[in-house]
């Protein structure tokens, strides 16, 4: 019985592992934008070094065996409108070296002024009822990179973490039915083939959201509930105190 249980659990683990791999999306280049309602953002770029050269024309060595020059990459992403917070240790996939760059952006509308993001226009506008984020990714640098080993079917993505409830978005599925996606309610993912991105096929990104962040709304509701609870407790204390004062004394003795 114990042996059968072990075999069943092993089979379940293999099945779940296989499902996880089938659902996992791997990107050759990804811009991940954590947006705030005030227009500031944290931007995370996950990309292979060959993709940074081919798509953005960055002056980095795409050779996976060359010395990784962190300072050169930091210099490429530093600008008056961006502050590099962290550059990860590189990792490898399919013979290519990947890296993550994390930046603070005080005003996402000015992000296109930084050279690595100059292929996009960024808008973040407020109407009477909502905030509108609109990004159009245009032409790539299209620098030729030898020996990258690409098939052209690799994926490029823009991922937006919006801070409030979504009114509208224009996320579309890829032609193969893969999920160009809404994840966990407030994460929007736009995908494109690397071959199309190298050709400069535009990628249009739009989302309209509530002007109040989910966190702010939650804190406001929590505050109102806390005040209401406090009022109830104080009311019960006052009612109990008054009732005790009005209570008659003991009955007179005969």
Beta strands, then each sheet from edge to edge (+ up, - down):
strand 1: 27-35
strand 2: 41-48
strand 3: 83-87
strand 4: 91-93
strand 5: 96-105
strand 6: 120-126
strand 7: 131-137
strand 8: 155-161
strand 9: 166-169
strand 10: 182-183
strand 11: 187-193
strand 12: 203-209
sheet 1: 3+ 5- 2+ 1- 8- 11+ 10-
sheet 2: 3+ 5- 4+
sheet 3: 6+ 7- 12+ 9-
end
